[in-house]
């Protein structure tokens, strides 16, 4: 009985001949966006509201126009987000789609001091954004991309995918965004005939383009062609248990994971550490840039006398040190600079606390030389030594004056003894 019911259902789908959905004695029916609700009302209304909100968001960000939004097969992404992907993967995908991930362009824009360049860390492209993640021409990433495309092709063949879909998707991904799918179809010997399945698929796909496809937003035409292929082949009807909806979810998942593998490879290269406590390539470049700046732009007098030997260290030797030793060298260098700069400040604070007036040494020397010249003109050559003046005082406080008087008395006593 079940086999007969399934056969009748397949025939109805193939011929597009269905019974009326309005049954007699039905008091009312509920529709949401021209679709009849046959399950939980709350869930259906929530999904439709989310679809409307998503359309507004994608349109405001310039990712999809309202007409393009209606052509995307969103059920696959909804299934993956609610049934398959963990929360961390959903966060990464959302950041990637809305171009706020950790690509160098956005890191440089937000933290230019930490990330001085927006260039790609793998190929050196001057502007690494979300679109560049899957297009990076680095040799290692290109090999990984080709392996991911081959995995997708093997999966499509295993899942009994329509041969035209396999052909177009394989060559379209191999072109890596340099050709439209219509160009791919014509290069395969196809014609601009609306009756040809390949031309229909290529035309529908080009309405969305490369960026939407590699982000998992495929056209509904993929699902329609695969569904017709499943129900039209008796062998597929018996051997393939997956519906076209589940097939579409698997296809979108494989496409998204191509980009995710590129992202993981890029992060592994950028943040890889050989062992615990080691530096990543970016951390090594940052600390060596800091050490080079300190070494080349520091005067020996700017360091404490006990630390001036740090400037004698060769930079090539520093580069061969361990991460911990480089950090210690940098910390010692910066601490010595800070201590040397703090000495005049400490002296100034001490004078301010005691109420002392700092001396102008240049003015004092000039004043002393002038007085010596005057005394040499007024007195004979055998006169006694010039007396010290009050200019040697540190300040004008009472304590300083008493100290000067005591020194003056002591000098007089020494002269009498002589």
DACOR-V677607 format. One record per backbone hydrogen bond with DSSP energy under -1.0 kcal/mol. CO is the residue of the C=O (numbers start at 0). NH is the residue of the N-H. If there is no record, write none. Layout:
{{CO:NH} {CO:NH}}
This chain:
{{0:4} {1:5} {2:6} {3:7} {4:8} {5:9} {6:10} {7:11} {8:12} {9:13} {10:14} {11:15} {11:16} {22:25} {29:36} {34:31} {39:43} {40:44} {41:45} {42:46} {43:47} {44:48} {45:49} {46:50} {47:51} {48:52} {49:53} {50:54} {51:55} {52:56} {53:57} {54:58} {55:59} {56:60} {57:62} {57:63} {64:68} {65:69} {67:70} {70:219} {71:73} {73:77} {74:78} {75:79} {76:80} {77:81} {78:82} {79:83} {79:84} {85:89} {86:90} {87:91} {88:92} {89:93} {90:94} {91:95} {92:96} {93:97} {94:99} {102:106} {103:107} {104:108} {105:109} {106:110} {110:114} {117:127} {119:123} {124:119} {127:104} {137:141} {138:142} {139:143} {140:144} {141:145} {142:146} {143:147} {144:148} {145:149} {146:150} {147:151} {148:152} {149:153} {150:154} {151:155} {152:156} {153:157} {154:158} {155:160} {156:159} {161:165} {162:166} {163:167} {164:168} {165:169} {166:170} {167:171} {168:172} {169:173} {170:174} {179:183} {180:184} {181:185} {182:186} {183:187} {184:189} {185:188} {190:192} {192:195} {195:199} {196:200} {197:201} {198:202} {199:203} {200:204} {201:205} {204:207} {204:208} {208:212} {209:213} {210:214} {211:216} {212:215} {215:217} {217:72} {218:221} {219:223} {220:224} {221:225} {222:226} {223:227} {224:228} {225:229} {226:230} {227:231} {232:236} {233:237} {234:238} {235:239} {242:246} {243:247} {244:248} {245:249} {246:250} {247:251} {248:252} {249:253} {250:254} {251:255} {252:256} {255:259} {256:260} {257:261} {258:262} {259:263} {260:264} {261:265} {262:266} {263:267} {264:268} {265:269} {266:270} {267:271} {269:281} {274:277} {279:283} {280:284} {281:285} {282:286} {283:287} {284:288} {285:289} {286:290} {287:291} {288:292} {289:293} {290:294} {291:295} {292:296} {298:301} {299:302} {303:306} {306:309} {307:310} {308:311} {309:312} {313:317} {314:318} {317:320} {321:325} {322:326} {323:327} {324:328} {325:329} {326:330} {327:331} {328:332} {329:333} {330:334} {331:335} {332:336} {333:337} {334:338} {335:339} {336:340} {337:341} {341:345} {342:346} {343:347} {344:348} {345:349} {346:350} {347:351} {348:352} {349:353} {350:354} {350:355} {359:363} {360:364} {361:365} {362:366} {363:367} {364:368} {365:369} {366:370} {367:371} {368:372} {369:373} {370:374} {371:375} {372:376} {373:377} {374:378} {379:382} {388:391} {389:392} {396:400} {397:401} {398:402} {399:403} {400:404} {401:405} {402:406} {403:407} {404:408} {405:409} {406:410} {407:411} {408:412} {409:413} {410:414} {411:415} {412:416} {413:417}}
